[in-house]
């Protein structure tokens, strides 16, 4: 089963031993925004996707489900 965008972000965040507040502070967003993206209540903006890709060093294709590989 393919993971959603939010599930991938949650897994990456947990692998980095960060809570939502810490990730939000790093990326310049609120804890609530991180939470809403992770649970699928909000769609990430293009700027958000770029920020996640840069911080976690993964491809946008991976986060968007276009490939199974993160690099």
N, C-alpha and C positions, 0 to 999 in steps of 0.2 A: 504494500500500500504506500502510495506517494504521500510524503509529509507536506503539509501546507506551508506557506511562507512563514506564518507565525510560529508554527512548530519548529521550523528550521532555526529561526531567530532564538527561540527559547533554548533549544539544544546548544546552539553556539554560545549563548550567554552563560548557560550552566556549565559548559565545558571550560569556559574562561573563569569560572568561580566568581561571577558577578551577580548581584541582585539587580532588579529592574531599576532601582534608584541610581545605582552606580553606573549602569549602562546609559541611562538617560543623561546623567551629568557629563559623561564622556562625550556623548553625541549631541549635546545641547537640546535635549528634549525632556519632557517631564516623565516621571514614573508612570503616570496614568497613560500617556501616549504609548510608551513601551508596552504596557499591559494590554491596551486595546489592540495594538498591532499583533501581539502574540496570540491573543484569543480570537482574532479575526473580526473584531467590532469596527476597526478602522482600517482602511487601505493605506499603505505607506505611500508617501509622495515620492517622486523621482529623486529628490534630494535625500530623503530618508534611505532609499535603496542604495544610493551611492555611499552614504555614510556607513551603512551596515557592511557593504562590500569592502570598503577601505579598512574599516576597523578589524573585521574578522578575516580579511584577506581571502575572500571567496568571490566567485564570479556572480554577476547578476543572473546569468543563465541558470546557475544552480539554485539561487534563491527563488527564482520565478518558475522553477520546475521544468526548464527546457533541457536540462541535462541532469544526470544523477551524480555527477562529479563536481566537487566544490572548487576545484582549481582549473 
